[in-house]
Amino acid sequence: MIDHISIGVADIARARRFYDAALAPLGYRRLSAGDTHLGYGADAVVLWISQAARPVPADPESGLHICFAAPGRAGIEAFHAAALAAGGADNGAPGLRPDYGPGYYAAFVIDPDGYRLEAHCEAAP
């Protein structure tokens, strides 16, 4: 249903460093880049990031977050570690989330602009 999503950031170079590191373990890479934009995906851009004069990061009270499909638990653990090393903040360590489903394995981070991100896979309980 959704073709892509776009977010605005305060510092495109900082966003490039963060998303290059955080998305690589999930099998996503930078497919497009310019002075004011970045595009990430596996085969096609599904996440556009643009330099914004007044970015509006996700409000923790809004419930808005972006969830990336992961190839497995190891990818989720690497996503979480890479995101933290690249300036993100922990918002939920890798692990099973039985409230979401018996095999729901995920990790949660907050990017340097305040966007809440998740990496998820279904794993045997």
Chimera marker file (.cmm) of the C-alpha trace (Angstrom):
<marker_set name="trace">
<marker id="1" x="0.000" y="0.000" z="0.000" r="1" g="1" b="0" radius="0.5"/>
<marker id="2" x="2.731" y="2.522" z="0.897" r="1" g="1" b="0" radius="0.5"/>
<marker id="3" x="5.298" y="3.192" z="-1.808" r="1" g="1" b="0" radius="0.5"/>
<marker id="4" x="7.680" y="5.314" z="0.264" r="1" g="1" b="0" radius="0.5"/>
<marker id="5" x="7.945" y="7.650" z="3.231" r="1" g="1" b="0" radius="0.5"/>
<marker id="6" x="9.796" y="10.966" z="3.523" r="1" g="1" b="0" radius="0.5"/>
<marker id="7" x="11.195" y="12.661" z="6.611" r="1" g="1" b="0" radius="0.5"/>
<marker id="8" x="12.990" y="15.950" z="7.154" r="1" g="1" b="0" radius="0.5"/>
<marker id="9" x="16.220" y="16.279" z="9.130" r="1" g="1" b="0" radius="0.5"/>
<marker id="10" x="18.272" y="19.160" z="10.505" r="1" g="1" b="0" radius="0.5"/>
<marker id="11" x="21.663" y="17.873" z="9.303" r="1" g="1" b="0" radius="0.5"/>
<marker id="12" x="21.819" y="15.770" z="6.132" r="1" g="1" b="0" radius="0.5"/>
<marker id="13" x="25.471" y="14.727" z="6.706" r="1" g="1" b="0" radius="0.5"/>
<marker id="14" x="24.651" y="13.502" z="10.231" r="1" g="1" b="0" radius="0.5"/>
<marker id="15" x="21.603" y="11.649" z="8.867" r="1" g="1" b="0" radius="0.5"/>
<marker id="16" x="23.770" y="10.031" z="6.152" r="1" g="1" b="0" radius="0.5"/>
<marker id="17" x="26.216" y="8.703" z="8.744" r="1" g="1" b="0" radius="0.5"/>
<marker id="18" x="23.417" y="7.408" z="10.961" r="1" g="1" b="0" radius="0.5"/>
<marker id="19" x="21.244" y="5.766" z="8.283" r="1" g="1" b="0" radius="0.5"/>
<marker id="20" x="24.192" y="4.310" z="6.343" r="1" g="1" b="0" radius="0.5"/>
<marker id="21" x="25.283" y="2.537" z="9.552" r="1" g="1" b="0" radius="0.5"/>
<marker id="22" x="21.883" y="1.614" z="10.983" r="1" g="1" b="0" radius="0.5"/>
<marker id="23" x="20.261" y="0.288" z="7.802" r="1" g="1" b="0" radius="0.5"/>
<marker id="24" x="23.186" y="-1.730" z="6.396" r="1" g="1" b="0" radius="0.5"/>
<marker id="25" x="22.675" y="-4.697" z="8.785" r="1" g="1" b="0" radius="0.5"/>
<marker id="26" x="19.073" y="-4.924" z="7.550" r="1" g="1" b="0" radius="0.5"/>
<marker id="27" x="20.136" y="-5.192" z="3.898" r="1" g="1" b="0" radius="0.5"/>
<marker id="28" x="19.214" y="-1.611" z="2.960" r="1" g="1" b="0" radius="0.5"/>
<marker id="29" x="21.607" y="0.854" z="1.379" r="1" g="1" b="0" radius="0.5"/>
<marker id="30" x="21.759" y="4.422" z="0.161" r="1" g="1" b="0" radius="0.5"/>
<marker id="31" x="20.446" y="4.368" z="-3.415" r="1" g="1" b="0" radius="0.5"/>
<marker id="32" x="20.246" y="8.116" z="-3.957" r="1" g="1" b="0" radius="0.5"/>
<marker id="33" x="22.132" y="11.084" z="-2.555" r="1" g="1" b="0" radius="0.5"/>
<marker id="34" x="22.441" y="14.778" z="-3.192" r="1" g="1" b="0" radius="0.5"/>
<marker id="35" x="23.354" y="17.869" z="-1.239" r="1" g="1" b="0" radius="0.5"/>
<marker id="36" x="19.899" y="18.014" z="0.379" r="1" g="1" b="0" radius="0.5"/>
<marker id="37" x="18.446" y="14.507" z="0.091" r="1" g="1" b="0" radius="0.5"/>
<marker id="38" x="19.116" y="10.805" z="0.654" r="1" g="1" b="0" radius="0.5"/>
<marker id="39" x="17.200" y="7.734" z="-0.492" r="1" g="1" b="0" radius="0.5"/>
<marker id="40" x="17.388" y="4.267" z="1.089" r="1" g="1" b="0" radius="0.5"/>
<marker id="41" x="16.050" y="0.859" z="0.160" r="1" g="1" b="0" radius="0.5"/>
<marker id="42" x="17.005" y="-2.597" z="-1.071" r="1" g="1" b="0" radius="0.5"/>
<marker id="43" x="16.057" y="-2.372" z="-4.759" r="1" g="1" b="0" radius="0.5"/>
<marker id="44" x="14.071" y="0.879" z="-4.817" r="1" g="1" b="0" radius="0.5"/>
<marker id="45" x="13.988" y="3.921" z="-2.569" r="1" g="1" b="0" radius="0.5"/>
<marker id="46" x="11.391" y="3.498" z="0.173" r="1" g="1" b="0" radius="0.5"/>
<marker id="47" x="12.800" y="6.036" z="2.655" r="1" g="1" b="0" radius="0.5"/>
<marker id="48" x="13.542" y="9.577" z="1.483" r="1" g="1" b="0" radius="0.5"/>
<marker id="49" x="15.392" y="11.902" z="3.844" r="1" g="1" b="0" radius="0.5"/>
<marker id="50" x="15.575" y="15.606" z="3.057" r="1" g="1" b="0" radius="0.5"/>
<marker id="51" x="17.311" y="18.585" z="4.602" r="1" g="1" b="0" radius="0.5"/>
<marker id="52" x="14.579" y="20.665" z="6.217" r="1" g="1" b="0" radius="0.5"/>
<marker id="53" x="14.698" y="24.188" z="7.570" r="1" g="1" b="0" radius="0.5"/>
<marker id="54" x="12.365" y="23.146" z="10.384" r="1" g="1" b="0" radius="0.5"/>
<marker id="55" x="12.271" y="19.350" z="10.703" r="1" g="1" b="0" radius="0.5"/>
<marker id="56" x="9.393" y="18.000" z="12.716" r="1" g="1" b="0" radius="0.5"/>
<marker id="57" x="10.704" y="14.884" z="14.453" r="1" g="1" b="0" radius="0.5"/>
<marker id="58" x="8.308" y="12.273" z="15.682" r="1" g="1" b="0" radius="0.5"/>
<marker id="59" x="6.559" y="13.276" z="18.882" r="1" g="1" b="0" radius="0.5"/>
<marker id="60" x="6.944" y="10.395" z="21.381" r="1" g="1" b="0" radius="0.5"/>
<marker id="61" x="3.286" y="10.892" z="22.313" r="1" g="1" b="0" radius="0.5"/>
<marker id="62" x="2.058" y="10.620" z="18.698" r="1" g="1" b="0" radius="0.5"/>
<marker id="63" x="2.699" y="6.909" z="18.248" r="1" g="1" b="0" radius="0.5"/>
<marker id="64" x="4.454" y="7.603" z="14.929" r="1" g="1" b="0" radius="0.5"/>
<marker id="65" x="7.401" y="5.361" z="14.159" r="1" g="1" b="0" radius="0.5"/>
<marker id="66" x="9.034" y="3.675" z="11.172" r="1" g="1" b="0" radius="0.5"/>
<marker id="67" x="9.488" y="-0.101" z="11.201" r="1" g="1" b="0" radius="0.5"/>
<marker id="68" x="12.020" y="-1.810" z="8.933" r="1" g="1" b="0" radius="0.5"/>
<marker id="69" x="11.755" y="-5.480" z="7.976" r="1" g="1" b="0" radius="0.5"/>
<marker id="70" x="14.848" y="-7.396" z="9.063" r="1" g="1" b="0" radius="0.5"/>
<marker id="71" x="16.294" y="-10.639" z="7.689" r="1" g="1" b="0" radius="0.5"/>
<marker id="72" x="16.578" y="-12.161" z="11.170" r="1" g="1" b="0" radius="0.5"/>
<marker id="73" x="17.608" y="-11.670" z="14.772" r="1" g="1" b="0" radius="0.5"/>
<marker id="74" x="21.282" y="-11.080" z="13.966" r="1" g="1" b="0" radius="0.5"/>
<marker id="75" x="20.328" y="-8.217" z="11.641" r="1" g="1" b="0" radius="0.5"/>
<marker id="76" x="18.162" y="-6.666" z="14.333" r="1" g="1" b="0" radius="0.5"/>
<marker id="77" x="20.930" y="-6.900" z="16.900" r="1" g="1" b="0" radius="0.5"/>
<marker id="78" x="23.414" y="-5.373" z="14.447" r="1" g="1" b="0" radius="0.5"/>
<marker id="79" x="20.911" y="-2.609" z="13.545" r="1" g="1" b="0" radius="0.5"/>
<marker id="80" x="20.512" y="-1.711" z="17.222" r="1" g="1" b="0" radius="0.5"/>
<marker id="81" x="24.264" y="-1.688" z="17.898" r="1" g="1" b="0" radius="0.5"/>
<marker id="82" x="25.072" y="0.285" z="14.734" r="1" g="1" b="0" radius="0.5"/>
<marker id="83" x="22.323" y="2.827" z="15.414" r="1" g="1" b="0" radius="0.5"/>
<marker id="84" x="23.620" y="3.465" z="18.938" r="1" g="1" b="0" radius="0.5"/>
<marker id="85" x="27.227" y="3.715" z="17.726" r="1" g="1" b="0" radius="0.5"/>
<marker id="86" x="26.150" y="6.219" z="15.041" r="1" g="1" b="0" radius="0.5"/>
<marker id="87" x="24.471" y="8.604" z="17.491" r="1" g="1" b="0" radius="0.5"/>
<marker id="88" x="21.055" y="7.058" z="18.030" r="1" g="1" b="0" radius="0.5"/>
<marker id="89" x="19.441" y="6.462" z="21.405" r="1" g="1" b="0" radius="0.5"/>
<marker id="90" x="18.144" y="3.177" z="22.775" r="1" g="1" b="0" radius="0.5"/>
<marker id="91" x="14.360" y="2.882" z="22.845" r="1" g="1" b="0" radius="0.5"/>
<marker id="92" x="14.134" y="-0.891" z="23.422" r="1" g="1" b="0" radius="0.5"/>
<marker id="93" x="16.899" y="-3.491" z="23.262" r="1" g="1" b="0" radius="0.5"/>
<marker id="94" x="16.652" y="-6.431" z="20.851" r="1" g="1" b="0" radius="0.5"/>
<marker id="95" x="14.324" y="-9.130" z="22.094" r="1" g="1" b="0" radius="0.5"/>
<marker id="96" x="11.040" y="-10.964" z="21.799" r="1" g="1" b="0" radius="0.5"/>
<marker id="97" x="7.907" y="-8.858" z="22.215" r="1" g="1" b="0" radius="0.5"/>
<marker id="98" x="5.247" y="-11.413" z="23.215" r="1" g="1" b="0" radius="0.5"/>
<marker id="99" x="2.627" y="-8.663" z="23.521" r="1" g="1" b="0" radius="0.5"/>
<marker id="100" x="2.993" y="-8.117" z="19.741" r="1" g="1" b="0" radius="0.5"/>
<marker id="101" x="2.920" y="-11.830" z="18.857" r="1" g="1" b="0" radius="0.5"/>
<marker id="102" x="4.610" y="-15.091" z="19.858" r="1" g="1" b="0" radius="0.5"/>
<marker id="103" x="7.539" y="-14.736" z="17.427" r="1" g="1" b="0" radius="0.5"/>
<marker id="104" x="7.794" y="-10.940" z="17.215" r="1" g="1" b="0" radius="0.5"/>
<marker id="105" x="11.498" y="-10.040" z="17.617" r="1" g="1" b="0" radius="0.5"/>
<marker id="106" x="12.405" y="-6.350" z="17.475" r="1" g="1" b="0" radius="0.5"/>
<marker id="107" x="14.665" y="-3.530" z="18.587" r="1" g="1" b="0" radius="0.5"/>
<marker id="108" x="13.828" y="0.148" z="18.892" r="1" g="1" b="0" radius="0.5"/>
<marker id="109" x="16.019" y="3.268" z="18.567" r="1" g="1" b="0" radius="0.5"/>
<marker id="110" x="15.594" y="7.006" z="18.239" r="1" g="1" b="0" radius="0.5"/>
<marker id="111" x="17.575" y="8.680" z="15.453" r="1" g="1" b="0" radius="0.5"/>
<marker id="112" x="19.543" y="11.928" z="16.017" r="1" g="1" b="0" radius="0.5"/>
<marker id="113" x="16.536" y="14.010" z="14.893" r="1" g="1" b="0" radius="0.5"/>
<marker id="114" x="14.093" y="12.283" z="17.249" r="1" g="1" b="0" radius="0.5"/>
<marker id="115" x="12.423" y="9.840" z="14.839" r="1" g="1" b="0" radius="0.5"/>
<marker id="116" x="11.475" y="6.530" z="16.449" r="1" g="1" b="0" radius="0.5"/>
<marker id="117" x="12.705" y="3.512" z="14.460" r="1" g="1" b="0" radius="0.5"/>
<marker id="118" x="12.148" y="-0.224" z="14.790" r="1" g="1" b="0" radius="0.5"/>
<marker id="119" x="13.650" y="-3.297" z="13.136" r="1" g="1" b="0" radius="0.5"/>
<marker id="120" x="11.471" y="-6.423" z="13.246" r="1" g="1" b="0" radius="0.5"/>
<marker id="121" x="11.310" y="-10.033" z="12.159" r="1" g="1" b="0" radius="0.5"/>
<marker id="122" x="9.114" y="-13.004" z="12.959" r="1" g="1" b="0" radius="0.5"/>
<marker id="123" x="11.097" y="-15.712" z="14.716" r="1" g="1" b="0" radius="0.5"/>
<marker id="124" x="10.134" y="-19.033" z="16.202" r="1" g="1" b="0" radius="0.5"/>
<marker id="125" x="9.140" y="-18.526" z="19.855" r="1" g="1" b="0" radius="0.5"/>
<link id1="1" id2="2" r="1" g="1" b="0" radius="0.2"/>
<link id1="2" id2="3" r="1" g="1" b="0" radius="0.2"/>
<link id1="3" id2="4" r="1" g="1" b="0" radius="0.2"/>
<link id1="4" id2="5" r="1" g="1" b="0" radius="0.2"/>
<link id1="5" id2="6" r="1" g="1" b="0" radius="0.2"/>
<link id1="6" id2="7" r="1" g="1" b="0" radius="0.2"/>
<link id1="7" id2="8" r="1" g="1" b="0" radius="0.2"/>
<link id1="8" id2="9" r="1" g="1" b="0" radius="0.2"/>
<link id1="9" id2="10" r="1" g="1" b="0" radius="0.2"/>
<link id1="10" id2="11" r="1" g="1" b="0" radius="0.2"/>
<link id1="11" id2="12" r="1" g="1" b="0" radius="0.2"/>
<link id1="12" id2="13" r="1" g="1" b="0" radius="0.2"/>
<link id1="13" id2="14" r="1" g="1" b="0" radius="0.2"/>
<link id1="14" id2="15" r="1" g="1" b="0" radius="0.2"/>
<link id1="15" id2="16" r="1" g="1" b="0" radius="0.2"/>
<link id1="16" id2="17" r="1" g="1" b="0" radius="0.2"/>
<link id1="17" id2="18" r="1" g="1" b="0" radius="0.2"/>
<link id1="18" id2="19" r="1" g="1" b="0" radius="0.2"/>
<link id1="19" id2="20" r="1" g="1" b="0" radius="0.2"/>
<link id1="20" id2="21" r="1" g="1" b="0" radius="0.2"/>
<link id1="21" id2="22" r="1" g="1" b="0" radius="0.2"/>
<link id1="22" id2="23" r="1" g="1" b="0" radius="0.2"/>
<link id1="23" id2="24" r="1" g="1" b="0" radius="0.2"/>
<link id1="24" id2="25" r="1" g="1" b="0" radius="0.2"/>
<link id1="25" id2="26" r="1" g="1" b="0" radius="0.2"/>
<link id1="26" id2="27" r="1" g="1" b="0" radius="0.2"/>
<link id1="27" id2="28" r="1" g="1" b="0" radius="0.2"/>
<link id1="28" id2="29" r="1" g="1" b="0" radius="0.2"/>
<link id1="29" id2="30" r="1" g="1" b="0" radius="0.2"/>
<link id1="30" id2="31" r="1" g="1" b="0" radius="0.2"/>
<link id1="31" id2="32" r="1" g="1" b="0" radius="0.2"/>
<link id1="32" id2="33" r="1" g="1" b="0" radius="0.2"/>
<link id1="33" id2="34" r="1" g="1" b="0" radius="0.2"/>
<link id1="34" id2="35" r="1" g="1" b="0" radius="0.2"/>
<link id1="35" id2="36" r="1" g="1" b="0" radius="0.2"/>
<link id1="36" id2="37" r="1" g="1" b="0" radius="0.2"/>
<link id1="37" id2="38" r="1" g="1" b="0" radius="0.2"/>
<link id1="38" id2="39" r="1" g="1" b="0" radius="0.2"/>
<link id1="39" id2="40" r="1" g="1" b="0" radius="0.2"/>
<link id1="40" id2="41" r="1" g="1" b="0" radius="0.2"/>
<link id1="41" id2="42" r="1" g="1" b="0" radius="0.2"/>
<link id1="42" id2="43" r="1" g="1" b="0" radius="0.2"/>
<link id1="43" id2="44" r="1" g="1" b="0" radius="0.2"/>
<link id1="44" id2="45" r="1" g="1" b="0" radius="0.2"/>
<link id1="45" id2="46" r="1" g="1" b="0" radius="0.2"/>
<link id1="46" id2="47" r="1" g="1" b="0" radius="0.2"/>
<link id1="47" id2="48" r="1" g="1" b="0" radius="0.2"/>
<link id1="48" id2="49" r="1" g="1" b="0" radius="0.2"/>
<link id1="49" id2="50" r="1" g="1" b="0" radius="0.2"/>
<link id1="50" id2="51" r="1" g="1" b="0" radius="0.2"/>
<link id1="51" id2="52" r="1" g="1" b="0" radius="0.2"/>
<link id1="52" id2="53" r="1" g="1" b="0" radius="0.2"/>
<link id1="53" id2="54" r="1" g="1" b="0" radius="0.2"/>
<link id1="54" id2="55" r="1" g="1" b="0" radius="0.2"/>
<link id1="55" id2="56" r="1" g="1" b="0" radius="0.2"/>
<link id1="56" id2="57" r="1" g="1" b="0" radius="0.2"/>
<link id1="57" id2="58" r="1" g="1" b="0" radius="0.2"/>
<link id1="58" id2="59" r="1" g="1" b="0" radius="0.2"/>
<link id1="59" id2="60" r="1" g="1" b="0" radius="0.2"/>
<link id1="60" id2="61" r="1" g="1" b="0" radius="0.2"/>
<link id1="61" id2="62" r="1" g="1" b="0" radius="0.2"/>
<link id1="62" id2="63" r="1" g="1" b="0" radius="0.2"/>
<link id1="63" id2="64" r="1" g="1" b="0" radius="0.2"/>
<link id1="64" id2="65" r="1" g="1" b="0" radius="0.2"/>
<link id1="65" id2="66" r="1" g="1" b="0" radius="0.2"/>
<link id1="66" id2="67" r="1" g="1" b="0" radius="0.2"/>
<link id1="67" id2="68" r="1" g="1" b="0" radius="0.2"/>
<link id1="68" id2="69" r="1" g="1" b="0" radius="0.2"/>
<link id1="69" id2="70" r="1" g="1" b="0" radius="0.2"/>
<link id1="70" id2="71" r="1" g="1" b="0" radius="0.2"/>
<link id1="71" id2="72" r="1" g="1" b="0" radius="0.2"/>
<link id1="72" id2="73" r="1" g="1" b="0" radius="0.2"/>
<link id1="73" id2="74" r="1" g="1" b="0" radius="0.2"/>
<link id1="74" id2="75" r="1" g="1" b="0" radius="0.2"/>
<link id1="75" id2="76" r="1" g="1" b="0" radius="0.2"/>
<link id1="76" id2="77" r="1" g="1" b="0" radius="0.2"/>
<link id1="77" id2="78" r="1" g="1" b="0" radius="0.2"/>
<link id1="78" id2="79" r="1" g="1" b="0" radius="0.2"/>
<link id1="79" id2="80" r="1" g="1" b="0" radius="0.2"/>
<link id1="80" id2="81" r="1" g="1" b="0" radius="0.2"/>
<link id1="81" id2="82" r="1" g="1" b="0" radius="0.2"/>
<link id1="82" id2="83" r="1" g="1" b="0" radius="0.2"/>
<link id1="83" id2="84" r="1" g="1" b="0" radius="0.2"/>
<link id1="84" id2="85" r="1" g="1" b="0" radius="0.2"/>
<link id1="85" id2="86" r="1" g="1" b="0" radius="0.2"/>
<link id1="86" id2="87" r="1" g="1" b="0" radius="0.2"/>
<link id1="87" id2="88" r="1" g="1" b="0" radius="0.2"/>
<link id1="88" id2="89" r="1" g="1" b="0" radius="0.2"/>
<link id1="89" id2="90" r="1" g="1" b="0" radius="0.2"/>
<link id1="90" id2="91" r="1" g="1" b="0" radius="0.2"/>
<link id1="91" id2="92" r="1" g="1" b="0" radius="0.2"/>
<link id1="92" id2="93" r="1" g="1" b="0" radius="0.2"/>
<link id1="93" id2="94" r="1" g="1" b="0" radius="0.2"/>
<link id1="94" id2="95" r="1" g="1" b="0" radius="0.2"/>
<link id1="95" id2="96" r="1" g="1" b="0" radius="0.2"/>
<link id1="96" id2="97" r="1" g="1" b="0" radius="0.2"/>
<link id1="97" id2="98" r="1" g="1" b="0" radius="0.2"/>
<link id1="98" id2="99" r="1" g="1" b="0" radius="0.2"/>
<link id1="99" id2="100" r="1" g="1" b="0" radius="0.2"/>
<link id1="100" id2="101" r="1" g="1" b="0" radius="0.2"/>
<link id1="101" id2="102" r="1" g="1" b="0" radius="0.2"/>
<link id1="102" id2="103" r="1" g="1" b="0" radius="0.2"/>
<link id1="103" id2="104" r="1" g="1" b="0" radius="0.2"/>
<link id1="104" id2="105" r="1" g="1" b="0" radius="0.2"/>
<link id1="105" id2="106" r="1" g="1" b="0" radius="0.2"/>
<link id1="106" id2="107" r="1" g="1" b="0" radius="0.2"/>
<link id1="107" id2="108" r="1" g="1" b="0" radius="0.2"/>
<link id1="108" id2="109" r="1" g="1" b="0" radius="0.2"/>
<link id1="109" id2="110" r="1" g="1" b="0" radius="0.2"/>
<link id1="110" id2="111" r="1" g="1" b="0" radius="0.2"/>
<link id1="111" id2="112" r="1" g="1" b="0" radius="0.2"/>
<link id1="112" id2="113" r="1" g="1" b="0" radius="0.2"/>
<link id1="113" id2="114" r="1" g="1" b="0" radius="0.2"/>
<link id1="114" id2="115" r="1" g="1" b="0" radius="0.2"/>
<link id1="115" id2="116" r="1" g="1" b="0" radius="0.2"/>
<link id1="116" id2="117" r="1" g="1" b="0" radius="0.2"/>
<link id1="117" id2="118" r="1" g="1" b="0" radius="0.2"/>
<link id1="118" id2="119" r="1" g="1" b="0" radius="0.2"/>
<link id1="119" id2="120" r="1" g="1" b="0" radius="0.2"/>
<link id1="120" id2="121" r="1" g="1" b="0" radius="0.2"/>
<link id1="121" id2="122" r="1" g="1" b="0" radius="0.2"/>
<link id1="122" id2="123" r="1" g="1" b="0" radius="0.2"/>
<link id1="123" id2="124" r="1" g="1" b="0" radius="0.2"/>
<link id1="124" id2="125" r="1" g="1" b="0" radius="0.2"/>
</marker_set>
